[in-house]
Each structure stands twice: as structure tokens, then as C-alpha cells.
Amino acid sequence: MHAVVFTRPDEYELADVPDPVSGADLVTVAVKSTTICATDVKILHGTVPFVTFPHIPGHEFGGEIVEVGSNVTGLQKGDLVGVEAHVGCGKCPRCLEGLYNLCENYGIRESGHAHMGFTVAGGLAEYCAVPAKAAHLLPVGLTSNHAMFTDTLGIVLWAFERAGGVRGGETVAIVGPGALGLLAVQVARALGAGRVFVVGIPEDDKRLALASRLGADDVVIAESDISPARRVHELTKGRGADLVVEFAGTSDAGKQSLEMTRRGGRIVLAGATSPGRELNVDLSVIVRGHLSVFGSVANPQSISCRANVMMQKGLVDVTPLITHELPLSEFLSAWKMFTKRIGDPIRIMMHP
């Protein structure tokens, strides 16, 4: 089969590799839609722990089941599924709590753990062998392009649930207008937010305009003369946002997120998923502000199933986030386009 292979740090190719080996607890998926995200760039640079080379990346994908393992029930050949990236061992304390994204046996394949596109081969390939419990049957009416967003939208929904969701009428600020941030705008609306702000930088002008079309009430641009935190306070008459969800992944974004939250408010930091970002903040901002600060990573508790329903019900529209569509054979062009931001790609959909 054809697959993207990261041969060693900062080197990659599109190559012919053996088809994935099936197993009793696995389903083999013919990948119909897959994509690149910023984490794949970090993986290629060799900065993501537990990834070994050579490696087939890809953790946002979906497709059609073509082979079903002997122990698998509830799925069959021909089913269209979206793939959730995390699979826990199922036995450690965190997995037993439903937090298999925090599996204590992370990276130990013989324990049953798997992280698609990280510790095991991912979906930037024609076929991928997937643990059956990570393959979510798509609701009627959704396509393989929706399937690609199964994991991504699950990550966004979990970030909100980490902070207890949205209380009806609350003011929500989303920091970072990338794919996750633009999905978060729609999730905030669907969960009952009263006002939604999106925070970005001047280079994000097109994405901020899209955020407005997707339901944001105001956009806030980080400029030299006024901080985004100050602007959010102005927009809320000095109060601040009830809930801030950060997907930018920078130190400045983390600091500003704390500062734009009202006293007693909630902040979810979800952007800095790899080492190398430090948060330098006056602790009294948190202590005296009586802030609740949550870290959020991935999407446990099969939350992706509910994310799929949100797409089916029209509560979240992923179509505007698909800025380009290419065959997998043009991966080299897609990679250059994504890493150089040629044409301002949000999600480049590739079809193996």
C-alpha cells in the first residue's frame, strides 16, 4: 500500500509499504479521508515523546471497514467509521476511570495501549489496522470527510466538559482560530453560550472572519497597543469571560487566557500538547482571582460518539474548515502547503 513514512526526524517520503497486519481485536480500515495537523509537524521534528522512526503518521482519519477481527462485535465490513486516536490498556486506574487518554501504560503496546499515529501506525496511508473500540460507526447522513473530524471534534468537546461545559448564557472566549478553535466556536454555541469571542493575531484575519460566520459575536486581535485580555474586559464591561478555552498552544496565549477570565471563572488550556512551552504568570492572578484552571488533552470516555451526533444534527459544520482536497499521492505538495501556510490551509483533506 502507499503510505506517508517519516523515515527519521525531519525526513519523510511517500512509499510502498506492507499492508497492515490484522488481529482478533482489530478492524482494518480503508482510509477514505485523512489530514495533517500541527502535531504531525512536531512528530516529524522528533519532539513528541514515544514516537519511533520510521513511522506512519496520521491521527485524524476515517474510512470503510474492509476486514473484521474474530473477537469484534458491533462492526462489519462496509461500515463507515471515524477513528478515535487514543486506546487505553483498559486495566490501569486511569483507564478504569474512563480516562484512557491518561493511560498509565502509555506506549506499552503489549499492555493493550495504542495511540494511533503516535505509538502505532496511523492513517496517512491507504489502510490502517485499528483497535475496534476506537472505530466509531458514523450516524446516518455523514460522510468520510465527517469521519475525519471524529477525533478532532471529540477533543474540542472534551475541553469544554473538563470545565463543566457551558452554563446557559455564559460568555465564552476561544483563543486561537485554528481548526480546533473554529470548531470550539460552534460547540460553545451549541452548548448555550450567550456571547462567543475569538482571539487571534493579525495574520489570522481570514480565519477570524470565518469565526464570525460560524457564530462568533466578536473577534479580538492581539495587537501591540492593546492586549487581547484588556479588549475582552472592555467587551464585557470590565467583567471578563466566564469561560476561556485556549487552543493556540503558545506561552502568551496561556498567560492571556488567565488574564481575560472573570474572577471565579474557568480556563481550559488545551493547545500546548508537546514539551517546550512555559507559563510565566503571577500566581496571585489565579489565587486572588479564584480561577479554576484545567489542562485538557485528547478525548476520553468515547466522547467522539457524541461529537459525531453533533455533526449529524447540524450543530457543528465542518465543511468550511476543509480548505483543500487532494489525493494522498500529492502529500508532498500538501505538506509544503500546510507547513508554509500557502493558501492559508485549515484542514487539507487527502483521499488515499
C-alpha positions, 0 to 999 in steps of 0.5 A: 500500500502507499503510505506517508513514512517519516523515515527519521526526524525531519525526513519523510517520503511517500512509499510502498509499504506492507499492508497492515497486519490484522488481529482478533481485536482489530478492524482494518480500515480503508482510509477514505479521508485523512489530514495533517495537523500541527502535531504531525509537524512536531512528530516529524521534528522528533519532539513528541515523546514515544514516537519511533522512526520510521513511522506512519503518521496520521491521527485524524482519519476515517474510512470503510471497514474492509476486514473484521477481527474474530473477537469484534462485535458491533462492526462489519465490513462496509461500515463507515467509521471515524477513528478515535486516536487514543486506546487505553490498556483498559486495566490501569486506574486511569483507564478504569476511570474512563480516562484512557487518554491518561493511560498509565501504560502509555506506549506499552503496546503489549499492555493493550495501549495504542495511540494511533499515529503516535505509538502505532501506525496511523492513517496517512496511508491507504489502510490502517489496522485499528483497535475496534473500540476506537472505530466509531460507526458514523450516524446516518447522513455523514460522510468520510470527510465527517469521519475525519473530524471524529477525533478532532471534534471529540477533543474540542468537546472534551475541553469544554466538559473538563470545565463543566461545559457551558452554563446557559448564557455564559460568555465564552472566549476561544483563543486561537482560530485554528481548526480546533478553535473554529470548531470550539466556536460552534460547540460553545454555541451549541452548548448555550453560550450567550456571547462567543469571542475569538482571539487571534493575531493579525495574520489570522484575519481570514480565519477570524472572519470565518469565526464570525460566520460560524457564530462568533459575536466578536473577534479580538486581535492581539495587537501591540497597543492593546492586549487581547485580555484588556479588549475582552474586559472592555467587551464585557464591561470590565467583567471578563469571560466566564469561560476561556478555552485556549487552543493556540498552544503558545506561552502568551496565549496561556498567560492571556487566557488567565488574564481575560477570565472573570474572577471565579471563572474557568480556563481550559488550556488545551493547545500546548500538547508537546514539551517546550512551552512555559507559563510565566504568570503571577500566581496571585492572578489565579489565587486572588482571582479564584480561577479554576484552571484545567489542562485538557488533552485528547478525548476520553470516555468515547466522547467522539460518539457524541461529537459525531451526533453533533455533526449529524444534527447540524450543530457543528459544520465542518465543511468550511474548515476543509480548505483543500482536497487532494489525493494522498499521492500529492502529500508532498505538495500538501505538506509544503502547503500546510507547513508554509501556510500557502493558501492559508490551509485549515484542514487539507483533506487527502483521499488515499 
